[in-house]
Amino acid sequence: MSTKLTFSDRARLIFKGILDPIGAFLNRLGLSPNTITLLGLVGTTVGAYVIAQGRMTTGAFILLASVLVDAFDGTMARLRGEPSDFGAFVDSVSDRYAELVTFGGLLYYFLTQSDYPGVVVSFIAAAGCVLVSYVKARAEGLGFTAKVGILTRFERYLVLIPLLVFNQPFLAVAIIAVLANITAFQRIFHVRTQGRERINESRNSKDKAA
């Protein structure tokens, strides 16, 4: 079954002319893709700390810089001709930590403001983001595809960062809480459809063999 390109995939293709030269430069400096991945995570952690202190705009720009840094690891690996399963694994795990740290910072901020709806919505947003990634990983482990949905990681940052710049943290987490969970369900139903197709194909094969 063919899979449509996500918004993130399209963005990487559109900005390939920018990513490749910078990725090549970082390779020449002797940096490894995994180092860039971890630098992005460190930057995100710093941004989350700043956000937890209530400095939303500053934190948003730190997050933006970290996301941009993290965009180069895959490009660097491809240019080296050595993309690895372990590198992809490290990148995926790092991305999950980055999102959880970010929402942890927001949750802490809402706690300090006694904004309990914000705390709850932050938890729901974090859970939705984790589920979006988990459903995809679990589906691919079973031989299905699940790169569908309205709010993948790239789009989540497109929602989060601009709203934090304008000091709208509750609106940011509320939108992500709703759309991330919708995305998780979209992926679940997408896998369900593939599962039914697989069962039908198996039945048809048995009927033909009989």
Biotite code that builds the C-alpha atoms (Angstrom):
import biotite.structure as struc

atoms = struc.array([
    struc.Atom([0.000, 0.000, 0.000], chain_id="A", res_id=1, res_name="MET", atom_name="CA", element="C"),
    struc.Atom([1.469, 3.363, -1.007], chain_id="A", res_id=2, res_name="SER", atom_name="CA", element="C"),
    struc.Atom([1.851, 6.010, 1.679], chain_id="A", res_id=3, res_name="THR", atom_name="CA", element="C"),
    struc.Atom([1.369, 9.709, 1.092], chain_id="A", res_id=4, res_name="LYS", atom_name="CA", element="C"),
    struc.Atom([4.203, 12.018, 2.031], chain_id="A", res_id=5, res_name="LEU", atom_name="CA", element="C"),
    struc.Atom([3.718, 13.802, 5.322], chain_id="A", res_id=6, res_name="THR", atom_name="CA", element="C"),
    struc.Atom([4.082, 17.564, 5.643], chain_id="A", res_id=7, res_name="PHE", atom_name="CA", element="C"),
    struc.Atom([7.452, 16.941, 7.260], chain_id="A", res_id=8, res_name="SER", atom_name="CA", element="C"),
    struc.Atom([8.578, 14.824, 4.288], chain_id="A", res_id=9, res_name="ASP", atom_name="CA", element="C"),
    struc.Atom([7.534, 17.557, 1.882], chain_id="A", res_id=10, res_name="ARG", atom_name="CA", element="C"),
    struc.Atom([9.344, 20.215, 3.940], chain_id="A", res_id=11, res_name="ALA", atom_name="CA", element="C"),
    struc.Atom([12.571, 18.198, 3.807], chain_id="A", res_id=12, res_name="ARG", atom_name="CA", element="C"),
    struc.Atom([12.275, 17.960, 0.018], chain_id="A", res_id=13, res_name="LEU", atom_name="CA", element="C"),
    struc.Atom([11.487, 21.664, -0.344], chain_id="A", res_id=14, res_name="ILE", atom_name="CA", element="C"),
    struc.Atom([14.417, 22.749, 1.825], chain_id="A", res_id=15, res_name="PHE", atom_name="CA", element="C"),
    struc.Atom([16.839, 20.094, 0.552], chain_id="A", res_id=16, res_name="LYS", atom_name="CA", element="C"),
    struc.Atom([18.879, 22.823, -1.155], chain_id="A", res_id=17, res_name="GLY", atom_name="CA", element="C"),
    struc.Atom([19.461, 24.457, 2.221], chain_id="A", res_id=18, res_name="ILE", atom_name="CA", element="C"),
    struc.Atom([19.781, 21.335, 4.373], chain_id="A", res_id=19, res_name="LEU", atom_name="CA", element="C"),
    struc.Atom([22.350, 19.591, 2.172], chain_id="A", res_id=20, res_name="ASP", atom_name="CA", element="C"),
    struc.Atom([25.055, 22.322, 2.153], chain_id="A", res_id=21, res_name="PRO", atom_name="CA", element="C"),
    struc.Atom([24.768, 22.878, 5.907], chain_id="A", res_id=22, res_name="ILE", atom_name="CA", element="C"),
    struc.Atom([24.725, 19.123, 6.544], chain_id="A", res_id=23, res_name="GLY", atom_name="CA", element="C"),
    struc.Atom([27.857, 18.738, 4.416], chain_id="A", res_id=24, res_name="ALA", atom_name="CA", element="C"),
    struc.Atom([29.551, 21.533, 6.377], chain_id="A", res_id=25, res_name="PHE", atom_name="CA", element="C"),
    struc.Atom([28.723, 19.856, 9.700], chain_id="A", res_id=26, res_name="LEU", atom_name="CA", element="C"),
    struc.Atom([30.131, 16.593, 8.360], chain_id="A", res_id=27, res_name="ASN", atom_name="CA", element="C"),
    struc.Atom([33.352, 18.354, 7.424], chain_id="A", res_id=28, res_name="ARG", atom_name="CA", element="C"),
    struc.Atom([33.602, 19.658, 10.987], chain_id="A", res_id=29, res_name="LEU", atom_name="CA", element="C"),
    struc.Atom([33.746, 16.035, 12.101], chain_id="A", res_id=30, res_name="GLY", atom_name="CA", element="C"),
    struc.Atom([30.413, 16.053, 13.891], chain_id="A", res_id=31, res_name="LEU", atom_name="CA", element="C"),
    struc.Atom([28.332, 12.887, 13.782], chain_id="A", res_id=32, res_name="SER", atom_name="CA", element="C"),
    struc.Atom([24.584, 12.772, 13.111], chain_id="A", res_id=33, res_name="PRO", atom_name="CA", element="C"),
    struc.Atom([23.962, 11.363, 16.603], chain_id="A", res_id=34, res_name="ASN", atom_name="CA", element="C"),
    struc.Atom([25.871, 14.291, 18.112], chain_id="A", res_id=35, res_name="THR", atom_name="CA", element="C"),
    struc.Atom([23.572, 16.707, 16.293], chain_id="A", res_id=36, res_name="ILE", atom_name="CA", element="C"),
    struc.Atom([20.548, 14.735, 17.504], chain_id="A", res_id=37, res_name="THR", atom_name="CA", element="C"),
    struc.Atom([21.696, 15.023, 21.118], chain_id="A", res_id=38, res_name="LEU", atom_name="CA", element="C"),
    struc.Atom([22.549, 18.717, 20.724], chain_id="A", res_id=39, res_name="LEU", atom_name="CA", element="C"),
    struc.Atom([18.985, 19.284, 19.563], chain_id="A", res_id=40, res_name="GLY", atom_name="CA", element="C"),
    struc.Atom([17.695, 17.471, 22.654], chain_id="A", res_id=41, res_name="LEU", atom_name="CA", element="C"),
    struc.Atom([19.913, 19.543, 24.951], chain_id="A", res_id=42, res_name="VAL", atom_name="CA", element="C"),
    struc.Atom([18.650, 22.732, 23.312], chain_id="A", res_id=43, res_name="GLY", atom_name="CA", element="C"),
    struc.Atom([15.053, 21.607, 23.699], chain_id="A", res_id=44, res_name="THR", atom_name="CA", element="C"),
    struc.Atom([15.671, 20.903, 27.392], chain_id="A", res_id=45, res_name="THR", atom_name="CA", element="C"),
    struc.Atom([17.026, 24.412, 27.857], chain_id="A", res_id=46, res_name="VAL", atom_name="CA", element="C"),
    struc.Atom([14.006, 25.816, 26.026], chain_id="A", res_id=47, res_name="GLY", atom_name="CA", element="C"),
    struc.Atom([11.648, 23.782, 28.201], chain_id="A", res_id=48, res_name="ALA", atom_name="CA", element="C"),
    struc.Atom([13.332, 25.123, 31.340], chain_id="A", res_id=49, res_name="TYR", atom_name="CA", element="C"),
    struc.Atom([12.938, 28.691, 30.125], chain_id="A", res_id=50, res_name="VAL", atom_name="CA", element="C"),
    struc.Atom([9.279, 28.035, 29.314], chain_id="A", res_id=51, res_name="ILE", atom_name="CA", element="C"),
    struc.Atom([8.768, 26.553, 32.797], chain_id="A", res_id=52, res_name="ALA", atom_name="CA", element="C"),
    struc.Atom([9.939, 29.897, 34.182], chain_id="A", res_id=53, res_name="GLN", atom_name="CA", element="C"),
    struc.Atom([7.209, 31.668, 32.212], chain_id="A", res_id=54, res_name="GLY", atom_name="CA", element="C"),
    struc.Atom([9.433, 33.220, 29.549], chain_id="A", res_id=55, res_name="ARG", atom_name="CA", element="C"),
    struc.Atom([7.398, 31.898, 26.654], chain_id="A", res_id=56, res_name="MET", atom_name="CA", element="C"),
    struc.Atom([8.797, 33.975, 23.790], chain_id="A", res_id=57, res_name="THR", atom_name="CA", element="C"),
    struc.Atom([12.434, 33.318, 24.688], chain_id="A", res_id=58, res_name="THR", atom_name="CA", element="C"),
    struc.Atom([11.706, 29.639, 25.206], chain_id="A", res_id=59, res_name="GLY", atom_name="CA", element="C"),
    struc.Atom([9.937, 29.450, 21.856], chain_id="A", res_id=60, res_name="ALA", atom_name="CA", element="C"),
    struc.Atom([12.955, 30.814, 19.998], chain_id="A", res_id=61, res_name="PHE", atom_name="CA", element="C"),
    struc.Atom([15.249, 28.361, 21.793], chain_id="A", res_id=62, res_name="ILE", atom_name="CA", element="C"),
    struc.Atom([12.895, 25.548, 20.771], chain_id="A", res_id=63, res_name="LEU", atom_name="CA", element="C"),
    struc.Atom([12.940, 26.817, 17.194], chain_id="A", res_id=64, res_name="LEU", atom_name="CA", element="C"),
    struc.Atom([16.746, 26.815, 17.114], chain_id="A", res_id=65, res_name="ALA", atom_name="CA", element="C"),
    struc.Atom([16.801, 23.299, 18.573], chain_id="A", res_id=66, res_name="SER", atom_name="CA", element="C"),
    struc.Atom([14.302, 21.977, 16.019], chain_id="A", res_id=67, res_name="VAL", atom_name="CA", element="C"),
    struc.Atom([16.373, 23.485, 13.210], chain_id="A", res_id=68, res_name="LEU", atom_name="CA", element="C"),
    struc.Atom([19.539, 21.849, 14.567], chain_id="A", res_id=69, res_name="VAL", atom_name="CA", element="C"),
    struc.Atom([17.767, 18.511, 14.880], chain_id="A", res_id=70, res_name="ASP", atom_name="CA", element="C"),
    struc.Atom([16.694, 18.711, 11.229], chain_id="A", res_id=71, res_name="ALA", atom_name="CA", element="C"),
    struc.Atom([20.283, 18.114, 10.071], chain_id="A", res_id=72, res_name="PHE", atom_name="CA", element="C"),
    struc.Atom([20.983, 14.683, 11.556], chain_id="A", res_id=73, res_name="ASP", atom_name="CA", element="C"),
    struc.Atom([19.173, 12.721, 8.868], chain_id="A", res_id=74, res_name="GLY", atom_name="CA", element="C"),
    struc.Atom([20.658, 14.899, 6.138], chain_id="A", res_id=75, res_name="THR", atom_name="CA", element="C"),
    struc.Atom([24.166, 14.347, 7.497], chain_id="A", res_id=76, res_name="MET", atom_name="CA", element="C"),
    struc.Atom([23.690, 10.572, 7.623], chain_id="A", res_id=77, res_name="ALA", atom_name="CA", element="C"),
    struc.Atom([22.364, 10.520, 4.067], chain_id="A", res_id=78, res_name="ARG", atom_name="CA", element="C"),
    struc.Atom([25.263, 12.618, 2.755], chain_id="A", res_id=79, res_name="LEU", atom_name="CA", element="C"),
    struc.Atom([27.737, 10.306, 4.498], chain_id="A", res_id=80, res_name="ARG", atom_name="CA", element="C"),
    struc.Atom([26.067, 7.369, 2.765], chain_id="A", res_id=81, res_name="GLY", atom_name="CA", element="C"),
    struc.Atom([25.669, 5.674, 6.095], chain_id="A", res_id=82, res_name="GLU", atom_name="CA", element="C"),
    struc.Atom([22.127, 6.058, 7.391], chain_id="A", res_id=83, res_name="PRO", atom_name="CA", element="C"),
    struc.Atom([21.771, 3.407, 10.075], chain_id="A", res_id=84, res_name="SER", atom_name="CA", element="C"),
    struc.Atom([18.934, 1.739, 11.914], chain_id="A", res_id=85, res_name="ASP", atom_name="CA", element="C"),
    struc.Atom([20.562, 2.711, 15.206], chain_id="A", res_id=86, res_name="PHE", atom_name="CA", element="C"),
    struc.Atom([20.795, 6.339, 14.110], chain_id="A", res_id=87, res_name="GLY", atom_name="CA", element="C"),
    struc.Atom([17.108, 6.348, 13.214], chain_id="A", res_id=88, res_name="ALA", atom_name="CA", element="C"),
    struc.Atom([16.370, 4.725, 16.575], chain_id="A", res_id=89, res_name="PHE", atom_name="CA", element="C"),
    struc.Atom([18.348, 7.383, 18.471], chain_id="A", res_id=90, res_name="VAL", atom_name="CA", element="C"),
    struc.Atom([16.600, 10.128, 16.510], chain_id="A", res_id=91, res_name="ASP", atom_name="CA", element="C"),
    struc.Atom([13.136, 8.747, 17.275], chain_id="A", res_id=92, res_name="SER", atom_name="CA", element="C"),
    struc.Atom([13.857, 8.275, 20.977], chain_id="A", res_id=93, res_name="VAL", atom_name="CA", element="C"),
    struc.Atom([15.394, 11.756, 21.178], chain_id="A", res_id=94, res_name="SER", atom_name="CA", element="C"),
    struc.Atom([12.324, 13.263, 19.520], chain_id="A", res_id=95, res_name="ASP", atom_name="CA", element="C"),
    struc.Atom([10.051, 11.628, 22.101], chain_id="A", res_id=96, res_name="ARG", atom_name="CA", element="C"),
    struc.Atom([12.196, 12.886, 24.976], chain_id="A", res_id=97, res_name="TYR", atom_name="CA", element="C"),
    struc.Atom([12.220, 16.366, 23.438], chain_id="A", res_id=98, res_name="ALA", atom_name="CA", element="C"),
    struc.Atom([8.442, 16.520, 23.248], chain_id="A", res_id=99, res_name="GLU", atom_name="CA", element="C"),
    struc.Atom([7.944, 15.154, 26.752], chain_id="A", res_id=100, res_name="LEU", atom_name="CA", element="C"),
    struc.Atom([10.477, 17.593, 28.184], chain_id="A", res_id=101, res_name="VAL", atom_name="CA", element="C"),
    struc.Atom([8.722, 20.456, 26.390], chain_id="A", res_id=102, res_name="THR", atom_name="CA", element="C"),
    struc.Atom([5.292, 19.525, 27.698], chain_id="A", res_id=103, res_name="PHE", atom_name="CA", element="C"),
    struc.Atom([6.836, 18.899, 31.104], chain_id="A", res_id=104, res_name="GLY", atom_name="CA", element="C"),
    struc.Atom([8.048, 22.497, 31.092], chain_id="A", res_id=105, res_name="GLY", atom_name="CA", element="C"),
    struc.Atom([4.597, 23.738, 30.145], chain_id="A", res_id=106, res_name="LEU", atom_name="CA", element="C"),
    struc.Atom([2.939, 21.540, 32.775], chain_id="A", res_id=107, res_name="LEU", atom_name="CA", element="C"),
    struc.Atom([5.293, 22.895, 35.440], chain_id="A", res_id=108, res_name="TYR", atom_name="CA", element="C"),
    struc.Atom([4.505, 26.444, 34.374], chain_id="A", res_id=109, res_name="TYR", atom_name="CA", element="C"),
    struc.Atom([0.762, 25.845, 34.650], chain_id="A", res_id=110, res_name="PHE", atom_name="CA", element="C"),
    struc.Atom([1.283, 24.299, 38.106], chain_id="A", res_id=111, res_name="LEU", atom_name="CA", element="C"),
    struc.Atom([3.144, 27.388, 39.309], chain_id="A", res_id=112, res_name="THR", atom_name="CA", element="C"),
    struc.Atom([0.220, 29.510, 38.060], chain_id="A", res_id=113, res_name="GLN", atom_name="CA", element="C"),
    struc.Atom([-2.325, 27.188, 39.718], chain_id="A", res_id=114, res_name="SER", atom_name="CA", element="C"),
    struc.Atom([-3.798, 26.780, 36.251], chain_id="A", res_id=115, res_name="ASP", atom_name="CA", element="C"),
    struc.Atom([-5.118, 23.251, 36.659], chain_id="A", res_id=116, res_name="TYR", atom_name="CA", element="C"),
    struc.Atom([-6.986, 23.127, 33.327], chain_id="A", res_id=117, res_name="PRO", atom_name="CA", element="C"),
    struc.Atom([-3.625, 23.940, 31.742], chain_id="A", res_id=118, res_name="GLY", atom_name="CA", element="C"),
    struc.Atom([-2.005, 21.071, 33.667], chain_id="A", res_id=119, res_name="VAL", atom_name="CA", element="C"),
    struc.Atom([-4.649, 18.601, 32.494], chain_id="A", res_id=120, res_name="VAL", atom_name="CA", element="C"),
    struc.Atom([-4.538, 19.778, 28.877], chain_id="A", res_id=121, res_name="VAL", atom_name="CA", element="C"),
    struc.Atom([-0.723, 19.613, 28.870], chain_id="A", res_id=122, res_name="SER", atom_name="CA", element="C"),
    struc.Atom([-0.895, 15.990, 30.024], chain_id="A", res_id=123, res_name="PHE", atom_name="CA", element="C"),
    struc.Atom([-3.468, 15.154, 27.338], chain_id="A", res_id=124, res_name="ILE", atom_name="CA", element="C"),
    struc.Atom([-1.314, 16.854, 24.693], chain_id="A", res_id=125, res_name="ALA", atom_name="CA", element="C"),
    struc.Atom([1.790, 14.932, 25.804], chain_id="A", res_id=126, res_name="ALA", atom_name="CA", element="C"),
    struc.Atom([-0.151, 11.661, 25.816], chain_id="A", res_id=127, res_name="ALA", atom_name="CA", element="C"),
    struc.Atom([-1.506, 12.345, 22.334], chain_id="A", res_id=128, res_name="GLY", atom_name="CA", element="C"),
    struc.Atom([1.968, 13.085, 20.957], chain_id="A", res_id=129, res_name="CYS", atom_name="CA", element="C"),
    struc.Atom([3.382, 9.881, 22.437], chain_id="A", res_id=130, res_name="VAL", atom_name="CA", element="C"),
    struc.Atom([0.460, 7.851, 21.087], chain_id="A", res_id=131, res_name="LEU", atom_name="CA", element="C"),
    struc.Atom([0.905, 9.271, 17.587], chain_id="A", res_id=132, res_name="VAL", atom_name="CA", element="C"),
    struc.Atom([4.480, 8.007, 17.558], chain_id="A", res_id=133, res_name="SER", atom_name="CA", element="C"),
    struc.Atom([3.728, 4.738, 19.349], chain_id="A", res_id=134, res_name="TYR", atom_name="CA", element="C"),
    struc.Atom([0.922, 3.778, 16.964], chain_id="A", res_id=135, res_name="VAL", atom_name="CA", element="C"),
    struc.Atom([3.247, 4.319, 13.995], chain_id="A", res_id=136, res_name="LYS", atom_name="CA", element="C"),
    struc.Atom([6.094, 2.340, 15.564], chain_id="A", res_id=137, res_name="ALA", atom_name="CA", element="C"),
    struc.Atom([3.840, -0.529, 16.619], chain_id="A", res_id=138, res_name="ARG", atom_name="CA", element="C"),
    struc.Atom([2.134, -0.630, 13.224], chain_id="A", res_id=139, res_name="ALA", atom_name="CA", element="C"),
    struc.Atom([5.444, -0.763, 11.359], chain_id="A", res_id=140, res_name="GLU", atom_name="CA", element="C"),
    struc.Atom([6.586, -3.546, 13.692], chain_id="A", res_id=141, res_name="GLY", atom_name="CA", element="C"),
    struc.Atom([3.598, -5.568, 12.475], chain_id="A", res_id=142, res_name="LEU", atom_name="CA", element="C"),
    struc.Atom([4.248, -4.795, 8.817], chain_id="A", res_id=143, res_name="GLY", atom_name="CA", element="C"),
    struc.Atom([1.668, -2.025, 8.418], chain_id="A", res_id=144, res_name="PHE", atom_name="CA", element="C"),
    struc.Atom([2.125, 1.657, 7.559], chain_id="A", res_id=145, res_name="THR", atom_name="CA", element="C"),
    struc.Atom([0.823, 4.555, 9.635], chain_id="A", res_id=146, res_name="ALA", atom_name="CA", element="C"),
    struc.Atom([2.344, 7.758, 8.254], chain_id="A", res_id=147, res_name="LYS", atom_name="CA", element="C"),
    struc.Atom([-1.013, 9.509, 8.128], chain_id="A", res_id=148, res_name="VAL", atom_name="CA", element="C"),
    struc.Atom([-2.811, 12.114, 10.198], chain_id="A", res_id=149, res_name="GLY", atom_name="CA", element="C"),
    struc.Atom([-3.314, 15.836, 10.486], chain_id="A", res_id=150, res_name="ILE", atom_name="CA", element="C"),
    struc.Atom([-0.697, 16.605, 13.151], chain_id="A", res_id=151, res_name="LEU", atom_name="CA", element="C"),
    struc.Atom([2.675, 14.891, 12.871], chain_id="A", res_id=152, res_name="THR", atom_name="CA", element="C"),
    struc.Atom([5.698, 16.130, 14.846], chain_id="A", res_id=153, res_name="ARG", atom_name="CA", element="C"),
    struc.Atom([6.591, 18.886, 12.383], chain_id="A", res_id=154, res_name="PHE", atom_name="CA", element="C"),
    struc.Atom([3.066, 20.297, 12.422], chain_id="A", res_id=155, res_name="GLU", atom_name="CA", element="C"),
    struc.Atom([2.984, 20.134, 16.223], chain_id="A", res_id=156, res_name="ARG", atom_name="CA", element="C"),
    struc.Atom([5.942, 22.505, 16.361], chain_id="A", res_id=157, res_name="TYR", atom_name="CA", element="C"),
    struc.Atom([4.277, 24.728, 13.760], chain_id="A", res_id=158, res_name="LEU", atom_name="CA", element="C"),
    struc.Atom([1.398, 25.086, 16.208], chain_id="A", res_id=159, res_name="VAL", atom_name="CA", element="C"),
    struc.Atom([3.433, 25.268, 19.403], chain_id="A", res_id=160, res_name="LEU", atom_name="CA", element="C"),
    struc.Atom([6.268, 27.664, 18.617], chain_id="A", res_id=161, res_name="ILE", atom_name="CA", element="C"),
    struc.Atom([4.304, 30.580, 17.063], chain_id="A", res_id=162, res_name="PRO", atom_name="CA", element="C"),
    struc.Atom([1.692, 30.493, 19.846], chain_id="A", res_id=163, res_name="LEU", atom_name="CA", element="C"),
    struc.Atom([4.409, 30.479, 22.504], chain_id="A", res_id=164, res_name="LEU", atom_name="CA", element="C"),
    struc.Atom([6.050, 33.460, 20.780], chain_id="A", res_id=165, res_name="VAL", atom_name="CA", element="C"),
    struc.Atom([2.779, 35.331, 21.312], chain_id="A", res_id=166, res_name="PHE", atom_name="CA", element="C"),
    struc.Atom([2.521, 34.043, 24.900], chain_id="A", res_id=167, res_name="ASN", atom_name="CA", element="C"),
    struc.Atom([-0.463, 31.759, 24.317], chain_id="A", res_id=168, res_name="GLN", atom_name="CA", element="C"),
    struc.Atom([0.647, 28.532, 26.024], chain_id="A", res_id=169, res_name="PRO", atom_name="CA", element="C"),
    struc.Atom([-2.841, 27.292, 26.917], chain_id="A", res_id=170, res_name="PHE", atom_name="CA", element="C"),
    struc.Atom([-4.129, 27.737, 23.379], chain_id="A", res_id=171, res_name="LEU", atom_name="CA", element="C"),
    struc.Atom([-1.040, 25.930, 22.057], chain_id="A", res_id=172, res_name="ALA", atom_name="CA", element="C"),
    struc.Atom([-1.435, 22.863, 24.270], chain_id="A", res_id=173, res_name="VAL", atom_name="CA", element="C"),
    struc.Atom([-5.217, 22.805, 23.789], chain_id="A", res_id=174, res_name="ALA", atom_name="CA", element="C"),
    struc.Atom([-4.913, 22.663, 19.995], chain_id="A", res_id=175, res_name="ILE", atom_name="CA", element="C"),
    struc.Atom([-2.226, 19.986, 20.188], chain_id="A", res_id=176, res_name="ILE", atom_name="CA", element="C"),
    struc.Atom([-4.202, 17.983, 22.756], chain_id="A", res_id=177, res_name="ALA", atom_name="CA", element="C"),
    struc.Atom([-7.180, 17.779, 20.405], chain_id="A", res_id=178, res_name="VAL", atom_name="CA", element="C"),
    struc.Atom([-5.398, 17.330, 17.084], chain_id="A", res_id=179, res_name="LEU", atom_name="CA", element="C"),
    struc.Atom([-2.678, 14.951, 18.300], chain_id="A", res_id=180, res_name="ALA", atom_name="CA", element="C"),
    struc.Atom([-5.248, 12.558, 19.702], chain_id="A", res_id=181, res_name="ASN", atom_name="CA", element="C"),
    struc.Atom([-7.302, 12.816, 16.522], chain_id="A", res_id=182, res_name="ILE", atom_name="CA", element="C"),
    struc.Atom([-4.121, 11.938, 14.613], chain_id="A", res_id=183, res_name="THR", atom_name="CA", element="C"),
    struc.Atom([-3.547, 8.901, 16.833], chain_id="A", res_id=184, res_name="ALA", atom_name="CA", element="C"),
    struc.Atom([-7.071, 7.668, 16.072], chain_id="A", res_id=185, res_name="PHE", atom_name="CA", element="C"),
    struc.Atom([-6.580, 8.354, 12.352], chain_id="A", res_id=186, res_name="GLN", atom_name="CA", element="C"),
    struc.Atom([-3.535, 6.095, 12.447], chain_id="A", res_id=187, res_name="ARG", atom_name="CA", element="C"),
    struc.Atom([-5.359, 3.425, 14.435], chain_id="A", res_id=188, res_name="ILE", atom_name="CA", element="C"),
    struc.Atom([-8.181, 3.313, 11.870], chain_id="A", res_id=189, res_name="PHE", atom_name="CA", element="C"),
    struc.Atom([-5.641, 3.342, 9.023], chain_id="A", res_id=190, res_name="HIS", atom_name="CA", element="C"),
    struc.Atom([-3.969, 0.261, 10.499], chain_id="A", res_id=191, res_name="VAL", atom_name="CA", element="C"),
    struc.Atom([-7.386, -1.335, 11.117], chain_id="A", res_id=192, res_name="ARG", atom_name="CA", element="C"),
    struc.Atom([-8.190, -0.952, 7.408], chain_id="A", res_id=193, res_name="THR", atom_name="CA", element="C"),
    struc.Atom([-4.896, -2.576, 6.444], chain_id="A", res_id=194, res_name="GLN", atom_name="CA", element="C"),
    struc.Atom([-5.528, -5.390, 8.911], chain_id="A", res_id=195, res_name="GLY", atom_name="CA", element="C"),
    struc.Atom([-8.891, -6.130, 7.330], chain_id="A", res_id=196, res_name="ARG", atom_name="CA", element="C"),
    struc.Atom([-7.330, -6.063, 3.862], chain_id="A", res_id=197, res_name="GLU", atom_name="CA", element="C"),
    struc.Atom([-4.664, -8.504, 5.027], chain_id="A", res_id=198, res_name="ARG", atom_name="CA", element="C"),
    struc.Atom([-7.331, -10.877, 6.402], chain_id="A", res_id=199, res_name="ILE", atom_name="CA", element="C"),
    struc.Atom([-9.325, -10.686, 3.160], chain_id="A", res_id=200, res_name="ASN", atom_name="CA", element="C"),
    struc.Atom([-6.230, -11.367, 1.077], chain_id="A", res_id=201, res_name="GLU", atom_name="CA", element="C"),
    struc.Atom([-5.420, -14.362, 3.260], chain_id="A", res_id=202, res_name="SER", atom_name="CA", element="C"),
    struc.Atom([-8.939, -15.725, 2.867], chain_id="A", res_id=203, res_name="ARG", atom_name="CA", element="C"),
    struc.Atom([-8.842, -15.235, -0.894], chain_id="A", res_id=204, res_name="ASN", atom_name="CA", element="C"),
    struc.Atom([-5.516, -17.041, -1.103], chain_id="A", res_id=205, res_name="SER", atom_name="CA", element="C"),
    struc.Atom([-6.925, -19.976, 0.865], chain_id="A", res_id=206, res_name="LYS", atom_name="CA", element="C"),
    struc.Atom([-10.022, -20.095, -1.340], chain_id="A", res_id=207, res_name="ASP", atom_name="CA", element="C"),
    struc.Atom([-7.877, -20.165, -4.485], chain_id="A", res_id=208, res_name="LYS", atom_name="CA", element="C"),
    struc.Atom([-5.667, -22.875, -3.022], chain_id="A", res_id=209, res_name="ALA", atom_name="CA", element="C"),
    struc.Atom([-8.726, -24.949, -2.182], chain_id="A", res_id=210, res_name="ALA", atom_name="CA", element="C"),
])
